[in-house]
């Protein structure tokens, strides 16, 4: 076993190879019985006769193979800082920290900031390695500085295309290849005329976001414009949606169940509002399900979970299989018998339940729920100025009655 009783050691290695390891890290490497890493990292070991396991696809299967050998002296070789979008972060979610010892190297983000003279606290850091390009969307804001790990050598060109399509074609792009190694190289350009169709696979992308006159500026707080969503009219409108997200209170890492999701606007805004949030959107209509998927991709929440089916049926399945939610929103189907009781049973203590209705029958249900557990009932009435001949007047939308309640820790 390694130091401190840990069986798993994870070492961060720089582009310069084993020379980047500290004496402590080198000693831990020498003590290991089984070595795990990508082909590039294992090649750094030379003619090492110890057992070696090369990462294969899918990555999750290799994680399971390592966990199957729990208790053996295993050393994983990883790039840079394994706890920064790396393999260390993966294993920290599966085993106690007492079973692993991580010795980080210098992260690509630190190296990039040192090359560019950027202050790390002012930078949005993300990874596109093994993740959809659409995750970039929420970060594209005027004046933003972005650092991202690439999937491969074509990622910079794909980023340039996305920026151009969003109206950020004047953004400055810097690609840093093989940082810290003999093959280190820097490529500079502008998004709309990016001239490098392929870079080295090992690269980090830096972007200074610059908006053009045609830029699509989307807010970072809840309240995206209604036309940002593909929908058939079944949409929680912007002002009501903002009030709804305020009542739901998105918090980092929390889970929302969006029941009767329509075009998915509430789920999507929930996932955009705080780091690491998750959401499950439940909808029965096929066209709306397609809209949810399209909206999630276009607005930067590709990991939104979408469930098809009747509300009560899917809710029952969720209660058996899924993590208990921190918040539940009912946007459709509030009159379903037994719905509130199931939701209240599933909701974590401290969780928020919010429902919006526009019918009298829906209001009657909300009033019943209010009598059971308390909470707040509010009516949201929105009017918009619209032409009346040569003049303008107020045109009222249907008022929305909103019920919001937080589940107490004593049940």
VEXGULO-473417 format. One record per residue (C-alpha): residue in three letters; x, y, z; residue number from 1. Coordinates in Angstrom, 1 decimal. Example, Ala and Ser with C-alpha at 12.3 -4.5 7.8 and 13.67 -1.06 7.14 Angstrom:
2
residuo/c1/c2/c3/num
ALA/12.3/-4.5/7.8/1
SER/13.7/-1.1/7.1/2
***
This chain:
411
residuo/c1/c2/c3/num
UNK/0.0/0.0/0.0/1
UNK/1.1/3.6/-0.7/2
UNK/1.6/6.3/1.8/3
UNK/-1.2/7.0/4.3/4
UNK/-2.9/3.7/3.6/5
UNK/-3.9/4.6/0.0/6
UNK/-3.9/1.8/-2.6/7
UNK/-4.4/4.2/-5.5/8
UNK/-1.8/6.8/-6.4/9
UNK/-2.5/9.3/-9.2/10
UNK/0.4/11.3/-10.5/11
UNK/0.2/14.4/-12.7/12
UNK/2.9/14.5/-15.4/13
UNK/3.9/17.4/-17.6/14
UNK/4.7/17.4/-21.3/15
UNK/8.4/17.0/-20.4/16
UNK/7.7/13.5/-19.0/17
UNK/9.1/11.8/-15.9/18
UNK/11.5/14.7/-15.3/19
UNK/8.5/16.8/-14.3/20
UNK/7.9/14.5/-11.2/21
UNK/8.9/15.6/-7.8/22
UNK/11.2/13.2/-5.8/23
UNK/8.1/12.1/-3.7/24
UNK/6.1/11.4/-6.9/25
UNK/9.0/9.5/-8.4/26
UNK/9.2/7.3/-5.2/27
UNK/5.5/6.6/-5.3/28
UNK/5.8/5.6/-9.0/29
UNK/8.7/3.2/-8.2/30
UNK/6.6/1.5/-5.4/31
UNK/3.6/0.8/-7.6/32
UNK/2.9/-2.8/-8.8/33
UNK/0.4/-1.9/-11.5/34
UNK/0.7/1.2/-13.8/35
UNK/-2.3/2.7/-15.6/36
UNK/-2.3/5.5/-18.2/37
UNK/-2.7/6.6/-21.7/38
UNK/-0.3/5.2/-24.3/39
UNK/1.6/8.5/-24.4/40
UNK/2.2/8.3/-20.6/41
UNK/3.1/4.6/-20.5/42
UNK/5.6/5.2/-23.3/43
UNK/7.5/7.6/-21.0/44
UNK/8.3/4.6/-18.7/45
UNK/10.5/2.9/-21.3/46
UNK/11.3/-0.8/-20.8/47
UNK/9.4/-1.1/-17.5/48
UNK/8.5/-4.7/-16.8/49
UNK/5.7/-4.1/-14.3/50
UNK/2.1/-4.8/-15.3/51
UNK/0.6/-2.0/-17.4/52
UNK/-3.0/-1.1/-18.3/53
UNK/-3.6/1.4/-21.1/54
UNK/-6.8/3.5/-21.1/55
UNK/-9.3/2.2/-23.5/56
UNK/-12.7/3.5/-24.7/57
UNK/-15.1/3.9/-23.1/58
UNK/-13.3/5.5/-20.2/59
UNK/-15.9/4.3/-17.7/60
UNK/-15.0/0.7/-18.4/61
UNK/-11.4/1.3/-17.5/62
UNK/-12.5/3.0/-14.3/63
UNK/-14.4/-0.1/-13.3/64
UNK/-11.4/-2.4/-14.1/65
UNK/-9.2/-0.3/-11.7/66
UNK/-11.9/-0.4/-9.0/67
UNK/-12.2/-4.2/-9.5/68
UNK/-8.5/-4.4/-8.3/69
UNK/-9.2/-2.3/-5.2/70
UNK/-6.5/-2.7/-2.6/71
UNK/-3.6/-3.4/-5.0/72
UNK/-0.8/-0.9/-5.4/73
UNK/-1.9/0.9/-8.5/74
UNK/-0.5/4.1/-9.9/75
UNK/-2.3/6.1/-12.6/76
UNK/-0.3/8.5/-14.7/77
UNK/-2.3/11.6/-15.8/78
UNK/-1.7/14.9/-17.5/79
UNK/-1.2/18.0/-15.4/80
UNK/-3.5/18.3/-12.4/81
UNK/-5.6/15.1/-12.1/82
UNK/-8.2/16.9/-9.9/83
UNK/-8.9/19.6/-12.6/84
UNK/-11.3/17.9/-15.1/85
UNK/-9.1/14.8/-14.8/86
UNK/-9.1/11.2/-13.7/87
UNK/-8.6/12.2/-10.0/88
UNK/-11.9/14.0/-10.0/89
UNK/-13.5/10.8/-11.4/90
UNK/-12.1/8.5/-8.7/91
UNK/-12.8/11.0/-5.9/92
UNK/-16.5/10.4/-6.5/93
UNK/-16.1/6.6/-6.3/94
UNK/-13.8/6.0/-3.4/95
UNK/-12.9/7.7/-0.1/96
UNK/-10.1/10.2/-0.2/97
UNK/-8.3/8.0/2.4/98
UNK/-7.8/5.3/-0.3/99
UNK/-6.1/7.6/-2.9/100
UNK/-3.1/9.8/-3.0/101
UNK/-2.9/12.5/-5.6/102
UNK/0.3/14.3/-6.5/103
UNK/-0.7/17.0/-9.0/104
UNK/1.5/18.5/-11.7/105
UNK/1.0/22.0/-13.2/106
UNK/-2.4/22.2/-14.9/107
UNK/-2.8/23.3/-18.5/108
UNK/-4.8/26.3/-17.2/109
UNK/-1.9/27.5/-15.0/110
UNK/0.5/27.1/-17.9/111
UNK/-1.7/28.9/-20.3/112
UNK/-2.3/31.8/-17.9/113
UNK/1.4/32.1/-17.4/114
UNK/2.0/32.3/-21.2/115
UNK/-0.8/34.8/-21.8/116
UNK/-0.4/37.0/-18.7/117
UNK/-4.0/36.2/-17.7/118
UNK/-5.1/36.3/-14.1/119
UNK/-6.7/32.8/-13.4/120
UNK/-9.5/34.2/-11.2/121
UNK/-10.7/36.3/-14.2/122
UNK/-10.9/33.3/-16.5/123
UNK/-13.7/30.8/-17.2/124
UNK/-12.1/27.3/-17.3/125
UNK/-13.9/24.4/-19.0/126
UNK/-13.1/21.3/-20.9/127
UNK/-14.3/20.0/-24.2/128
UNK/-12.4/16.8/-23.9/129
UNK/-15.0/14.0/-24.2/130
UNK/-17.8/16.5/-23.9/131
UNK/-20.1/18.2/-26.4/132
UNK/-19.0/21.5/-28.0/133
UNK/-22.4/23.0/-27.1/134
UNK/-21.3/23.3/-23.4/135
UNK/-19.4/26.4/-24.6/136
UNK/-22.6/28.4/-25.3/137
UNK/-23.4/29.8/-21.8/138
UNK/-19.8/31.0/-21.5/139
UNK/-19.8/33.1/-24.7/140
UNK/-20.3/36.6/-23.3/141
UNK/-18.9/40.0/-24.3/142
UNK/-15.5/40.5/-22.7/143
UNK/-15.2/36.9/-21.3/144
UNK/-11.9/35.2/-21.2/145
UNK/-12.1/31.4/-21.8/146
UNK/-9.6/28.6/-21.4/147
UNK/-10.6/25.2/-22.6/148
UNK/-9.1/21.8/-23.0/149
UNK/-9.5/20.4/-26.5/150
UNK/-10.9/17.1/-27.6/151
UNK/-8.4/16.9/-30.4/152
UNK/-6.7/19.0/-33.1/153
UNK/-9.9/20.0/-34.9/154
UNK/-11.5/21.5/-31.7/155
UNK/-10.0/25.0/-32.2/156
UNK/-11.6/25.2/-35.7/157
UNK/-14.9/24.0/-34.3/158
UNK/-14.8/26.6/-31.5/159
UNK/-14.0/29.3/-34.1/160
UNK/-17.0/28.3/-36.2/161
UNK/-19.3/28.3/-33.1/162
UNK/-18.1/31.8/-32.1/163
UNK/-18.7/33.1/-35.7/164
UNK/-22.2/31.6/-35.8/165
UNK/-23.0/33.3/-32.5/166
UNK/-21.8/36.7/-33.8/167
UNK/-18.5/36.6/-31.9/168
UNK/-16.4/36.3/-35.1/169
UNK/-14.0/39.0/-34.0/170
UNK/-13.0/37.0/-30.9/171
UNK/-9.2/36.4/-30.5/172
UNK/-8.2/32.8/-30.4/173
UNK/-4.8/31.4/-29.1/174
UNK/-4.0/27.7/-29.3/175
UNK/-1.2/26.5/-27.1/176
UNK/0.2/23.2/-28.2/177
UNK/2.4/20.8/-26.1/178
UNK/3.0/23.4/-23.3/179
UNK/6.1/22.7/-21.3/180
UNK/7.6/20.3/-23.9/181
UNK/10.1/20.6/-26.7/182
UNK/7.3/20.8/-29.3/183
UNK/5.6/23.8/-27.6/184
UNK/4.0/26.1/-30.1/185
UNK/1.5/29.0/-30.1/186
UNK/-1.0/29.7/-32.8/187
UNK/-2.9/33.0/-32.9/188
UNK/-5.9/34.1/-35.0/189
UNK/-9.4/35.6/-35.1/190
UNK/-12.5/33.4/-35.1/191
UNK/-14.1/34.4/-38.4/192
UNK/-10.9/33.9/-40.3/193
UNK/-9.3/31.0/-38.4/194
UNK/-6.8/29.5/-40.7/195
UNK/-5.7/26.3/-38.9/196
UNK/-8.0/23.4/-39.9/197
UNK/-6.1/21.1/-37.6/198
UNK/-3.7/21.7/-34.7/199
UNK/-1.8/19.3/-32.5/200
UNK/-4.1/17.0/-30.6/201
UNK/-2.6/18.0/-27.3/202
UNK/-3.7/21.7/-27.2/203
UNK/-5.4/24.2/-24.9/204
UNK/-7.6/27.0/-26.4/205
UNK/-7.7/30.5/-25.1/206
UNK/-10.5/32.9/-26.3/207
UNK/-11.1/36.6/-25.7/208
UNK/-14.8/37.0/-26.6/209
UNK/-15.5/40.0/-28.7/210
UNK/-19.1/40.6/-29.8/211
UNK/-19.9/42.0/-33.3/212
UNK/-23.0/44.0/-34.1/213
UNK/-24.8/40.8/-35.0/214
UNK/-23.9/39.0/-31.8/215
UNK/-26.5/36.9/-30.1/216
UNK/-26.2/38.0/-26.4/217
UNK/-27.9/35.7/-24.0/218
UNK/-28.1/36.6/-20.3/219
UNK/-26.3/34.6/-17.7/220
UNK/-29.2/35.0/-15.2/221
UNK/-32.6/33.4/-15.7/222
UNK/-34.8/35.1/-18.2/223
UNK/-33.7/34.1/-21.7/224
UNK/-35.8/35.7/-24.4/225
UNK/-38.7/33.6/-25.5/226
UNK/-37.4/33.4/-29.0/227
UNK/-34.3/31.7/-27.8/228
UNK/-36.4/28.5/-27.5/229
UNK/-38.0/26.4/-30.2/230
UNK/-41.6/26.0/-29.0/231
UNK/-45.2/25.5/-30.1/232
UNK/-46.5/28.1/-27.7/233
UNK/-46.2/25.8/-24.7/234
UNK/-43.6/27.9/-23.0/235
UNK/-43.2/29.6/-19.6/236
UNK/-42.8/33.2/-20.8/237
UNK/-39.7/35.2/-19.8/238
UNK/-41.1/37.2/-16.9/239
UNK/-43.0/34.3/-15.3/240
UNK/-40.0/32.1/-16.0/241
UNK/-37.7/34.5/-14.1/242
UNK/-40.1/34.5/-11.1/243
UNK/-40.3/30.7/-11.3/244
UNK/-36.5/30.2/-11.3/245
UNK/-36.3/32.6/-8.4/246
UNK/-38.7/30.4/-6.4/247
UNK/-36.9/27.2/-7.4/248
UNK/-33.6/28.7/-6.2/249
UNK/-31.0/26.8/-8.3/250
UNK/-27.9/25.9/-6.3/251
UNK/-24.6/24.2/-7.3/252
UNK/-24.9/20.5/-7.8/253
UNK/-28.7/20.3/-7.1/254
UNK/-31.3/18.3/-9.0/255
UNK/-34.6/19.5/-10.5/256
UNK/-37.5/17.5/-11.8/257
UNK/-39.4/19.5/-14.4/258
UNK/-42.9/17.9/-14.7/259
UNK/-44.8/18.8/-17.9/260
UNK/-41.7/20.4/-19.3/261
UNK/-43.2/21.8/-22.5/262
UNK/-40.1/23.0/-24.5/263
UNK/-37.8/22.5/-21.5/264
UNK/-37.3/26.2/-20.7/265
UNK/-37.4/25.8/-16.9/266
UNK/-35.0/22.8/-16.9/267
UNK/-32.5/24.5/-19.3/268
UNK/-32.5/27.8/-17.3/269
UNK/-32.0/25.8/-14.1/270
UNK/-28.9/24.1/-15.5/271
UNK/-27.5/27.3/-16.8/272
UNK/-28.0/29.1/-13.4/273
UNK/-25.5/27.2/-11.2/274
UNK/-22.5/25.0/-11.6/275
UNK/-23.1/21.3/-11.7/276
UNK/-26.9/21.4/-11.6/277
UNK/-28.9/18.5/-13.1/278
UNK/-32.4/18.4/-14.4/279
UNK/-34.9/15.8/-15.6/280
UNK/-37.5/17.1/-18.0/281
UNK/-40.7/15.0/-18.2/282
UNK/-43.0/15.4/-21.3/283
UNK/-45.4/13.2/-23.2/284
UNK/-45.8/15.1/-26.5/285
UNK/-43.4/13.9/-29.2/286
UNK/-42.9/17.3/-30.9/287
UNK/-42.2/18.9/-27.6/288
UNK/-39.7/16.2/-26.7/289
UNK/-37.9/17.1/-29.9/290
UNK/-38.0/20.8/-29.0/291
UNK/-36.5/20.0/-25.5/292
UNK/-33.6/18.2/-27.1/293
UNK/-32.9/20.9/-29.7/294
UNK/-33.1/23.7/-27.0/295
UNK/-30.8/21.8/-24.6/296
UNK/-28.2/21.5/-27.4/297
UNK/-28.5/25.1/-28.6/298
UNK/-28.4/26.7/-25.1/299
UNK/-25.5/24.7/-23.6/300
UNK/-27.2/22.1/-21.5/301
UNK/-26.7/18.9/-23.5/302
UNK/-26.7/16.7/-20.4/303
UNK/-30.4/17.5/-19.6/304
UNK/-32.1/14.2/-19.0/305
UNK/-35.4/13.9/-21.0/306
UNK/-38.1/11.4/-20.0/307
UNK/-41.1/10.6/-22.2/308
UNK/-44.4/9.4/-20.9/309
UNK/-47.5/10.2/-18.8/310
UNK/-46.7/12.3/-15.7/311
UNK/-47.7/10.0/-12.9/312
UNK/-46.2/7.0/-14.6/313
UNK/-42.8/8.6/-15.2/314
UNK/-42.9/10.2/-11.7/315
UNK/-43.3/6.7/-10.2/316
UNK/-40.3/5.4/-12.2/317
UNK/-38.2/8.4/-11.2/318
UNK/-38.9/7.8/-7.5/319
UNK/-37.6/4.2/-7.9/320
UNK/-34.5/5.0/-10.0/321
UNK/-33.3/8.6/-9.8/322
UNK/-31.6/10.7/-7.1/323
UNK/-34.2/12.5/-4.9/324
UNK/-34.7/16.0/-6.2/325
UNK/-33.8/19.3/-4.5/326
UNK/-36.6/21.1/-6.4/327
UNK/-39.7/20.1/-8.4/328
UNK/-41.5/22.3/-10.9/329
UNK/-45.0/21.4/-12.2/330
UNK/-45.7/23.3/-15.4/331
UNK/-48.4/21.0/-16.7/332
UNK/-50.7/18.4/-15.2/333
UNK/-51.2/20.1/-11.9/334
UNK/-54.8/18.7/-11.7/335
UNK/-53.6/15.1/-11.8/336
UNK/-54.9/13.3/-8.7/337
UNK/-52.2/12.3/-6.3/338
UNK/-49.5/14.3/-8.0/339
UNK/-48.7/16.6/-5.1/340
UNK/-48.4/13.7/-2.6/341
UNK/-46.0/11.9/-4.8/342
UNK/-43.9/15.0/-5.4/343
UNK/-43.9/15.8/-1.7/344
UNK/-42.8/12.3/-0.8/345
UNK/-39.9/12.4/-3.4/346
UNK/-38.7/15.9/-2.5/347
UNK/-35.7/16.2/-0.2/348
UNK/-36.0/18.1/3.1/349
UNK/-35.2/21.7/2.4/350
UNK/-36.3/21.2/-1.2/351
UNK/-38.5/23.6/-3.1/352
UNK/-41.8/22.8/-4.8/353
UNK/-43.2/25.2/-7.4/354
UNK/-46.3/24.9/-9.6/355
UNK/-47.8/27.3/-12.1/356
UNK/-51.4/27.2/-13.4/357
UNK/-53.7/29.3/-15.5/358
UNK/-57.0/27.5/-15.0/359
UNK/-59.6/27.7/-12.1/360
UNK/-59.4/24.0/-11.7/361
UNK/-55.6/24.3/-11.4/362
UNK/-56.0/27.0/-8.8/363
UNK/-58.3/24.8/-6.7/364
UNK/-55.6/22.1/-6.6/365
UNK/-53.0/24.7/-5.5/366
UNK/-55.3/25.9/-2.8/367
UNK/-55.7/22.3/-1.5/368
UNK/-51.9/21.9/-1.4/369
UNK/-51.5/25.2/0.3/370
UNK/-54.0/24.1/3.0/371
UNK/-51.9/20.9/3.6/372
UNK/-48.4/22.3/4.0/373
UNK/-48.5/26.1/3.7/374
UNK/-46.3/28.1/1.4/375
UNK/-47.0/31.1/-0.8/376
UNK/-49.7/31.7/-3.4/377
UNK/-49.0/34.5/-5.9/378
UNK/-50.7/35.7/-9.0/379
UNK/-48.5/37.0/-11.8/380
UNK/-50.2/39.3/-14.3/381
UNK/-48.1/40.6/-17.2/382
UNK/-49.2/43.1/-19.8/383
UNK/-47.3/44.3/-22.9/384
UNK/-47.6/47.4/-24.9/385
UNK/-49.0/46.7/-28.3/386
UNK/-50.4/48.8/-31.2/387
UNK/-54.0/49.9/-31.3/388
UNK/-54.4/51.7/-34.6/389
UNK/-52.0/54.6/-34.5/390
UNK/-51.7/54.4/-30.7/391
UNK/-50.5/51.9/-28.2/392
UNK/-52.2/50.1/-25.3/393
UNK/-51.7/47.4/-22.8/394
UNK/-52.5/43.8/-23.9/395
UNK/-52.8/41.4/-20.9/396
UNK/-51.6/37.8/-21.0/397
UNK/-53.5/35.2/-19.0/398
UNK/-52.6/35.6/-15.3/399
UNK/-50.5/32.8/-13.8/400
UNK/-51.1/31.6/-10.3/401
UNK/-47.9/30.3/-8.7/402
UNK/-47.6/28.1/-5.6/403
UNK/-44.2/27.8/-3.9/404
UNK/-43.3/26.0/-0.7/405
UNK/-40.1/24.7/0.9/406
UNK/-40.2/21.3/2.6/407
UNK/-39.2/21.6/6.2/408
UNK/-36.6/19.3/7.6/409
UNK/-39.1/17.7/10.0/410
UNK/-41.2/16.5/7.1/411
***
